[in-house]
Amino acid sequence: MNIKIEDEYSTSVYNFGIVDSVHEFMVTTGYDSRLDEHKVDNIIWTASEPKKLATAERRIKDLALKINAKQE
């Protein structure tokens, strides 16, 4: 039996959080080993969206990448 497994892979991490103790969200961060790249795939607001949506999403993306793409 000859088995081969590719060493290229992709993963997704789901983080949940809350903005201003009111606006709940889920953010998905993906990693692709071929590109050696982390990126935020999407942000889903599970309740209401904050008034400063663009600012909140930019900060969430920055934090998600900082947490999930830790550089060694």
C-alpha positions in Angstrom: 0.0 0.0 0.0 1.5 3.4 -1.1 0.0 6.4 0.7 1.0 10.0 0.0 -0.2 13.0 2.0 0.3 16.5 0.8 2.1 18.8 3.2 0.1 21.8 2.0 -2.9 22.6 4.0 -5.4 25.3 5.0 -7.1 25.9 8.3 -9.8 28.2 9.7 -10.1 29.5 13.3 -13.3 30.9 14.7 -13.2 33.5 17.4 -16.2 35.0 19.2 -16.3 38.4 20.9 -18.3 41.4 21.9 -17.9 45.1 21.2 -18.9 47.6 23.8 -20.6 44.8 25.9 -23.5 44.8 23.4 -22.5 43.8 19.8 -21.6 40.1 19.6 -19.7 38.8 16.6 -17.8 35.9 15.2 -14.6 36.3 13.1 -13.1 33.7 10.9 -9.3 33.7 10.2 -7.9 31.4 7.6 -4.4 30.2 6.9 -3.0 28.8 3.6 0.4 27.0 3.9 1.1 27.3 0.2 1.0 31.1 0.5 2.1 31.2 4.1 -0.6 33.7 4.7 -3.2 34.4 7.3 -6.2 36.5 6.4 -9.6 37.4 8.0 -12.2 35.7 5.9 -15.3 37.4 7.4 -16.9 39.0 10.4 -20.5 37.9 11.3 -22.5 40.1 13.7 -24.7 37.8 15.7 -26.7 40.6 17.2 -26.8 44.3 16.3 -23.9 46.1 14.5 -22.1 49.0 16.2 -22.6 52.5 14.9 -18.9 52.8 14.0 -19.0 49.6 12.0 -15.9 50.2 9.8 -13.8 51.1 12.8 -15.0 48.1 14.8 -14.3 45.7 11.9 -10.8 47.1 11.3 -9.9 46.6 15.0 -11.4 43.1 15.1 -9.4 42.2 12.0 -6.2 43.5 13.5 -6.8 41.7 16.8 -7.8 38.4 15.1 -4.6 38.5 13.0 -2.5 39.3 16.0 -4.0 36.4 18.0 -4.1 33.8 15.2 -1.0 34.7 13.2 1.5 34.8 16.0 5.0 35.2 14.6 7.7 33.1 16.3 
